Amino acid sequence: MNNTNNENRMSRKSTLKFPVKALLIAYFCLTTADINAEPNNSLTLLLGQSSNDYFEEFPSSLDTETKGFVYAYSFSDSLTISVSTQESDGNGRWLATERDNFSTYNRAETELKSYAISSSWSGEIYSFDASFNNSEAREQSLSWLPRVVEQLESDSKVFDFSVSRSVDWLQFSDANQLSFDWSIGLQHADFEAEIIDVIGTEAQLIVSSDIQLKQLSSFVDVGLSWWLERSNMAWSPYVSLNWNFELDTTGQQSAILSRGGDARPVNLLDGRFTNEINIPDSGEWQLGLALLFDSGWSIDVSYSQTVSTGYPTDKMLASVSVFF
């Protein structure tokens, strides 16, 4: 199995974002295998689970399951294009009140569908990545005291561009080395949402609002990856940290949402409603392991956690890739 600078870089960056960065998993496969016929195609299955509190006032952990597919085609050693799709679903129920053998429960359901097209071009020193992601999300919740049924539907269009580099920090041999990776980029996002609240039971009050938001932000990724080769496979543990910076935001940044019977303003850029849109002045750390086999497939598993966000989120992500 041959080893190059591209291999080291891609081994860590394979799951920085899902599904936008899922292209890098495919690119990692397409550039690191030592087989008789050089592969041009890659197919990746991604499975993930995340968890965050839906209502802030009391325990309401909402588990969301995610699945997605990525197809990538490599035109050359430098250029790879991919398309991807993702679906996420969450469903939760939590005790609200209990009195005289009668109980009420707060409930929440979430659903997200997204599609993305991505490209990666790798030179001798730097790599350039660009992607476009379109996401549609839907939420519905029921809370008590008073009874409020809330629906939220949103649509976001996100464009990312970044430049990255991998530097061999400690090289013990071609098959055993530690690399430092960095990436900087810009993101432009358009976000639209419609929120409808139905308050009360008999005499109902209906409140609706339409929201439009545009954001320009920058982001920085840094990380370490350790590349090791053993006979017919290679493995690479990695750790990374991402941080986002807000450059410009226009439009309505907050909305009145009902959470546990309490109506209050909520920042729309808190990580709950905007999916792939960067959260200002926040970040994410990630720890993972990538395995690549000469037989033509790879595995990547990772755990990540958001930092300094309104709704802290834990995420587990696993992917299996085959190339041909």
Residue, then its C-alpha position, 0 to 999 in steps of 0.5 A: m500500500n502506497n502512502t502520500n501526503n493526500e492520504n494523510r490529509m484525507s484520513r482525518k478530514s473524512t467526517l468533519k461535516f455530514p454530508v457536505k464533507a462526506l466527499l472526503i471519505a470517498y476521495f480518501c478511498l479513491t486515492t489510497a488503495d494499491i490495487n491492480a486497476e485504479p478505481n474511479n468510483s466510490l459509494t459510501l453509506l453513512l449512519g449517525q446518531s445525535s442527541n440534544d435537549y429539546f426543551e431547556e427547562f427539564p430533561s428532554s433528550l431528543d435522539t436523532e438518527t441519520k442515514g445518507f449515501v455518497y457517490a463520488y467519481s474521480f476524474s484524475d488523481s487531483l479532481t473528484i466530484s460527488v453527490s450525496t443525500q441525507e435523511s434524519d428523523g427524531n422522535g421524543r416524549w417526556l412527562a410534563t405533569e402527573r396528577d390523580n392518575f392522569s399524565t400529560y406528555n410533551r412531545a417533539e418530532t423532527e425530520l430533515k432531508s438534504y442533498a449536496i454536490s461537492s468537488s475537491w481538487s488537490g495540488e502538490i501543496y494545497s487542496f481546494d474544496a467547494s460544496f453546495n447543500n440544500s436542506e429542508a427541515r420540519e419540526q412539530s412539538l406539543s407542550w403543556l401549561p398552556r397547551v401549545v402545538e408548534q410547527l416549524e418548516s425551514d429551507s436552507k441553501v449553503f455554499d462552502f469554499s475552503v483551502s487546506r494543507s497537510v504537513d508531515w510533523l513527525q515522520f518515522s517512516d513512509a508507513n508511520q508518520l504524524s501529520f498536522d492538518w489545517s483548513i480555512g474557508l468561507q460559507h454563504a447561507d440562505f435560510e427561510a422558515e415558517i413557524i405556526d403556533v396553536i395556543g389553547t384548546e377551545a379558544q385557540l390563538i394561532v400565531s404565525s411568522d415567516i423568517q428570512l436570514k442570510q449569513l456570511s461566515s468563516f471557519v477554521d479546522v485544525g487537527l492531528s492524524w497518525w498514519l500507520e500501515r500494516s500489511n494489507m491495511a492502513w489505519s489512522p486515528y485523528v482528532s480535530l477542532n473546528w471554530n466558526f466566525e460570523l462575518d455578516t448577517t442580515g434578516q431576522q436572527s431570532a423568533i418567538l418559540s414555545r418551549g415547555g409552555d414558555a414563549r421566548p425568543v430563540n436564536l435561529l443560529d443556535g445549531r437546532f434549525t439551521n443544519e449545515i449553517n455555521i453557528p457564530d462564535s462556536g465550534e466542534w471537536q471530533l475524535g475518530l478512527a479511519l481504516l482502509f483495506d487493500s480489498g477495496w473498502s474502508i471504515d470510519v467511526s467518529y465521536s464529536q461534540t459541539v462547543s459554545t452552542g445554544y443546544p449542545t449536541d453529541k454525535m456518533l458517525a460511522s461510514v463504510s465505503v467501497f470503491f471500484 
